[in-house]
């Protein structure tokens, strides 16, 4: 299957691994790239040296194209993005910030840059300063999703820009891929579906829960990490949605973020306090969410933690290999395309 995305990135299938913290690790990235898709390394929970080591580990595991992401509002994200540029990562995916400087730096060595967006305003802006493609994240997606569903959001942004669009949110099989292509997208990004594979490092309890849950078993709120975010319905998520911001817990959990980013906790705390209440509130939410997400993903603890999970969980019924997911998704999409072509002929 050839699209503008497969040609731009040099991949066989127009399928991309979403950059999921604690899941899109080097082994997972390489598995997707080796299977013909594009693996995206998640750097949100790495410090710069860990990011550099992870990139080199990916390169040791695959000679295929791969990418890495930077969520620009995360602590340390700009430093990680600079590492991606220094290491000449083939595809850089950024979100939640202006990435014009990333575009300029990547284009200097021939790299590609993909912006993750949830609305037309940000899509147009990213296209104007030279981003090569967009991941358009619809409401159905896990974690940070837009307020609009994919059936409207994808074609609206396809009409608004000339660069390739990658559809994300609610896609777990060939039906989703075929639908995205019909809406004008050039590829799809999968998170929840690829989390439930044999190569995925997510805790086995997470995979089992994703198989058991239906599309009705997720919650969408700003009370999880301060941004609109979708997670699995469970005790930890219900408690967080009811309670909202817990500042005392954030003060303790901030130590974990400081350690994770190899920063002085005192320096981080002083910097946050000096940046104004809006940033204090956002980073406090983030401190609590990071711990909750890690507990769910690494330890399978949905009582204390929160599992980012898309509505496509209702379409996930097994735990195959990454290669099996990609091959059957493309085969199913091709069969649907042929059937639709015959029906409308």
C-alpha positions as CSV (number, residue, x, y, z in Angstrom):
1,X,0.0,0.0,0.0
2,X,1.6,3.3,-1.1
3,X,0.6,6.7,0.1
4,X,2.4,10.0,0.6
5,X,3.4,8.9,4.0
6,X,5.0,5.6,2.9
7,X,6.9,7.5,0.3
8,X,8.0,10.4,2.5
9,X,9.2,8.1,5.4
10,X,10.4,5.2,3.3
11,X,8.1,2.6,5.0
12,X,6.0,-0.3,3.7
13,X,2.8,0.2,5.6
14,X,1.1,3.6,6.3
15,X,0.9,2.8,10.0
16,X,2.7,4.6,12.8
17,X,3.2,3.7,16.4
18,X,1.9,6.5,18.7
19,X,4.6,7.8,21.0
20,X,3.3,6.4,24.3
21,X,5.4,7.0,27.5
22,X,6.5,3.7,29.2
23,X,5.3,1.8,26.1
24,X,7.0,3.2,23.0
25,X,10.4,2.1,24.2
26,X,13.3,1.1,21.9
27,X,12.3,-2.6,21.5
28,X,8.7,-1.6,20.7
29,X,9.8,1.1,18.3
30,X,12.1,-1.4,16.5
31,X,9.4,-4.0,16.3
32,X,7.0,-1.6,14.5
33,X,9.7,-0.3,12.1
34,X,11.0,-3.9,11.4
35,X,7.4,-4.9,10.5
36,X,7.1,-2.2,7.9
37,X,5.5,0.7,9.9
38,X,7.1,3.7,11.6
39,X,8.0,3.3,15.3
40,X,8.0,6.5,17.3
41,X,10.1,6.6,20.5
42,X,8.5,8.3,23.4
43,X,10.9,10.6,25.2
44,X,8.6,12.3,27.7
45,X,9.9,10.4,30.7
46,X,13.6,10.5,29.7
47,X,16.3,13.0,30.5
48,X,18.6,14.1,27.6
49,X,21.2,11.4,28.3
50,X,18.5,8.7,28.5
51,X,17.0,10.0,25.2
52,X,20.4,9.7,23.5
53,X,20.9,6.2,24.7
54,X,17.4,5.1,23.7
55,X,17.9,6.5,20.2
56,X,21.1,4.5,19.8
57,X,19.4,1.4,21.2
58,X,16.7,1.8,18.5
59,X,19.5,2.0,15.8
60,X,21.1,-1.1,17.2
61,X,17.7,-3.0,16.8
62,X,16.7,-1.8,13.4
63,X,18.1,-0.4,10.2
64,X,14.6,0.8,9.1
65,X,13.3,4.4,9.4
66,X,12.0,5.4,12.9
67,X,11.0,8.5,14.7
68,X,11.0,10.0,18.2
69,X,8.7,12.5,19.9
70,X,8.9,15.5,22.1
71,X,5.8,16.9,24.0
72,X,7.0,20.4,24.3
73,X,5.1,21.4,27.5
74,X,6.7,18.6,29.5
75,X,9.7,19.5,31.7
76,X,12.9,18.9,29.9
77,X,11.2,18.4,26.5
78,X,13.1,21.2,24.6
79,X,16.4,19.6,25.8
80,X,15.3,16.2,24.6
81,X,14.2,17.7,21.2
82,X,17.7,19.1,20.8
83,X,19.1,15.6,21.4
84,X,16.8,14.3,18.6
85,X,18.3,16.9,16.3
86,X,21.9,16.2,17.4
87,X,21.3,12.5,16.8
88,X,19.7,13.2,13.4
89,X,16.6,11.2,14.1
90,X,14.9,10.5,10.7
91,X,11.4,11.6,11.8
92,X,10.7,13.9,14.7
93,X,7.2,14.2,16.1
94,X,6.4,17.2,18.4
95,X,3.2,18.3,20.1
96,X,1.8,20.9,22.5
97,X,4.1,23.7,21.5
98,X,5.6,25.6,18.5
99,X,8.1,23.5,16.7
100,X,9.4,25.8,14.0
101,X,13.0,25.5,15.3
102,X,12.7,21.7,15.2
103,X,11.6,21.9,11.6
104,X,14.5,24.1,10.7
105,X,17.1,21.9,12.5
106,X,15.7,18.6,11.1
107,X,15.6,19.9,7.5
108,X,19.2,20.8,7.7
109,X,20.2,17.1,7.8
110,X,17.3,15.9,5.7
111,X,15.0,14.8,8.5
112,X,11.2,14.9,8.5
113,X,9.0,16.6,11.1
114,X,5.5,15.7,12.1
115,X,3.3,17.9,14.3
116,X,0.5,16.4,16.4
117,X,-2.5,18.6,16.4
118,X,-6.1,18.5,17.6
119,X,-7.6,21.5,15.7
120,X,-7.5,23.4,12.4
121,X,-5.8,26.5,13.8
122,X,-2.7,24.5,15.0
123,X,-2.7,22.4,11.8
124,X,-2.5,25.5,9.6
125,X,0.2,27.0,11.8
126,X,2.4,23.9,11.7
127,X,1.9,23.6,7.9
128,X,2.9,27.3,7.4
129,X,6.3,26.9,9.1
130,X,7.2,23.9,7.1
131,X,6.1,20.8,9.0
132,X,6.2,17.8,6.7
133,X,3.1,16.0,7.9
134,X,0.5,16.1,10.7
135,X,-0.8,13.6,13.2
136,X,-4.4,14.7,13.6
137,X,-5.7,13.3,17.0
138,X,-9.4,13.0,17.2
139,X,-11.6,12.7,20.3
140,X,-11.6,8.9,20.4
141,X,-7.8,8.7,21.1
142,X,-6.1,7.8,24.3
143,X,-4.5,10.6,26.4
144,X,-4.4,14.0,24.8
145,X,-7.2,14.0,22.3
146,X,-9.2,16.8,20.6
147,X,-12.8,17.6,21.3
148,X,-13.9,16.7,17.7
149,X,-14.5,13.1,16.4
150,X,-12.4,11.8,13.5
151,X,-15.2,11.6,10.9
152,X,-15.3,15.4,11.0
153,X,-11.9,16.4,12.2
154,X,-9.8,14.4,9.6
155,X,-11.5,15.6,6.4
156,X,-11.7,19.2,7.8
157,X,-7.9,19.3,8.3
158,X,-7.2,17.5,5.0
159,X,-9.2,20.3,3.3
160,X,-7.3,23.0,5.3
161,X,-3.7,21.9,4.5
162,X,-1.7,20.5,1.6
163,X,0.7,18.3,3.6
164,X,0.0,14.7,4.4
165,X,-2.3,13.9,7.3
166,X,-2.0,10.9,9.6
167,X,-5.3,10.0,11.4
168,X,-5.2,9.1,15.1
169,X,-8.0,8.1,17.4
170,X,-10.3,5.1,17.2
171,X,-8.3,3.1,14.7
172,X,-7.6,-0.5,15.6
173,X,-8.0,-2.5,12.4
174,X,-8.3,-2.4,8.6
175,X,-11.7,-0.8,8.8
176,X,-10.2,2.2,10.5
177,X,-7.3,2.4,8.0
178,X,-9.7,2.2,5.0
179,X,-12.0,4.8,6.6
180,X,-9.0,7.2,7.3
181,X,-7.8,6.9,3.7
182,X,-11.4,7.5,2.4
183,X,-11.5,10.7,4.5
184,X,-8.3,11.9,2.8
185,X,-5.6,10.9,5.3
186,X,-2.4,9.3,4.1
187,X,-1.9,7.0,7.0
188,X,-2.9,6.2,10.6
189,X,-1.3,6.2,14.0
190,X,-2.2,3.4,16.5
191,X,-1.8,3.5,20.2
192,X,-4.2,1.3,22.1
193,X,-4.1,-1.5,19.4
194,X,-0.3,-1.7,19.4
195,X,-0.2,-1.5,23.2
196,X,-2.0,-4.9,23.1
197,X,0.8,-6.8,21.3
198,X,3.3,-9.4,22.5
199,X,6.2,-7.0,22.0
200,X,4.5,-4.2,24.1
201,X,6.2,-3.6,27.4
202,X,2.9,-2.6,29.0
203,X,2.0,-4.7,32.0
204,X,0.0,-7.9,31.1
205,X,-2.8,-6.6,33.3
206,X,-3.1,-3.5,31.1
207,X,-3.4,-5.7,28.0
208,X,-6.0,-7.9,29.6
209,X,-8.0,-4.8,30.7
210,X,-7.9,-3.3,27.2
211,X,-9.3,-6.6,25.8
212,X,-12.0,-6.7,28.4
213,X,-13.2,-3.1,28.2
214,X,-15.6,-1.7,25.7
215,X,-15.7,1.7,24.0
216,X,-17.9,3.0,26.9
217,X,-15.2,2.2,29.5
218,X,-13.1,5.4,29.2
219,X,-13.3,8.8,30.8
220,X,-12.4,12.2,29.2
221,X,-11.5,15.1,31.5
222,X,-9.1,17.9,32.3
223,X,-8.8,16.6,35.8
224,X,-6.3,13.8,35.1
225,X,-3.2,15.8,33.9
226,X,-4.6,19.3,33.4
227,X,-5.2,18.9,29.7
228,X,-8.1,17.2,28.0
229,X,-7.2,13.6,28.4
230,X,-8.8,10.2,27.9
231,X,-8.0,7.3,30.3
232,X,-9.6,3.9,31.2
233,X,-12.5,4.1,33.6
234,X,-11.2,2.6,36.9
235,X,-10.9,3.4,40.6
236,X,-7.8,5.6,40.2
237,X,-9.3,7.5,37.3
238,X,-12.7,8.0,39.0
239,X,-11.0,9.2,42.2
240,X,-8.8,11.7,40.2
241,X,-11.8,13.0,38.3
242,X,-13.8,13.5,41.4
243,X,-11.0,15.1,43.5
244,X,-9.2,17.2,40.8
245,X,-5.9,18.8,41.7
246,X,-4.2,17.4,44.8
247,X,-1.4,19.9,45.6
248,X,0.1,18.1,48.6
249,X,0.4,14.9,46.5
250,X,2.0,17.0,43.7
251,X,4.6,18.3,46.1
252,X,5.7,14.7,46.8
253,X,5.3,13.4,43.3
254,X,7.3,16.4,42.0
255,X,10.4,14.7,43.5
256,X,9.9,11.8,41.2
257,X,9.7,14.0,38.2
258,X,12.9,15.9,39.3
259,X,14.7,12.6,39.7
260,X,13.4,11.3,36.4
261,X,14.6,14.4,34.6
262,X,17.9,14.5,36.6
263,X,17.1,17.9,38.0
264,X,17.4,19.4,41.4
265,X,14.0,19.2,43.1
266,X,14.6,22.6,44.9
267,X,15.6,24.2,41.6
268,X,12.6,22.7,39.8
269,X,10.2,23.8,42.6
270,X,11.6,27.4,42.7
271,X,11.4,27.6,38.9
272,X,7.8,26.4,38.9
273,X,6.7,28.7,41.7
274,X,8.3,31.7,39.9
275,X,6.5,30.9,36.6
276,X,3.0,31.9,37.8
277,X,0.0,30.1,39.1
278,X,-1.1,28.8,35.7
279,X,2.1,26.9,35.3
280,X,2.2,25.8,38.9
281,X,-1.3,24.3,38.5
282,X,-0.4,22.6,35.2
283,X,2.9,21.1,36.5
284,X,1.2,19.9,39.7
285,X,-1.4,18.1,37.7
286,X,1.4,16.6,35.6
287,X,3.4,15.4,38.6
288,X,0.4,13.4,39.9
289,X,-0.5,12.1,36.4
290,X,3.0,10.9,35.7
291,X,3.0,8.8,38.8
292,X,-0.5,7.5,38.1
293,X,0.2,6.6,34.4
294,X,3.4,4.8,35.4
295,X,1.7,2.8,38.1
296,X,-0.9,1.6,35.6
297,X,1.4,0.9,32.7
298,X,4.4,-0.6,34.4
299,X,2.6,-2.2,37.4
300,X,-0.9,-2.9,36.1
301,X,-2.4,-1.0,39.1
302,X,-5.6,0.6,38.0
303,X,-6.6,1.3,41.6
304,X,-3.8,3.7,42.4
305,X,-3.0,4.5,38.7
306,X,-4.6,5.6,35.5
307,X,-4.3,3.9,32.2
308,X,-4.4,6.1,29.0
309,X,-6.8,4.2,26.8
310,X,-8.6,5.1,23.6
311,X,-12.2,4.2,22.7
312,X,-10.7,1.7,20.2
313,X,-10.3,-0.6,23.2
314,X,-13.7,-1.9,22.2
315,X,-12.2,-3.2,19.0
316,X,-9.3,-5.0,20.6
317,X,-9.8,-8.7,21.3
318,X,-6.4,-10.3,21.3
319,X,-2.7,-9.9,21.8
320,X,-0.9,-10.7,18.5
321,X,2.6,-9.8,17.4
322,X,3.2,-6.3,16.0
323,X,3.8,-7.8,12.5
324,X,0.5,-9.6,12.7
325,X,-1.4,-6.4,13.5
326,X,0.2,-4.5,10.7
327,X,-0.2,-7.2,8.1
328,X,-3.8,-8.0,8.8
329,X,-4.7,-4.3,9.1
330,X,-3.4,-3.6,5.6
331,X,-4.9,-6.8,4.2
332,X,-8.3,-6.0,5.6
333,X,-8.1,-2.4,4.4
334,X,-7.3,-3.6,0.9
335,X,-10.3,-6.0,0.9
336,X,-12.6,-3.2,2.0
337,X,-11.3,-0.9,-0.7
338,X,-12.0,-3.6,-3.3
339,X,-15.5,-4.2,-1.9
340,X,-16.4,-0.6,-1.9
341,X,-15.0,0.0,-5.4
342,X,-17.2,-2.9,-6.6
343,X,-20.2,-1.6,-4.8
344,X,-20.0,1.9,-6.3
345,X,-18.9,0.9,-9.8
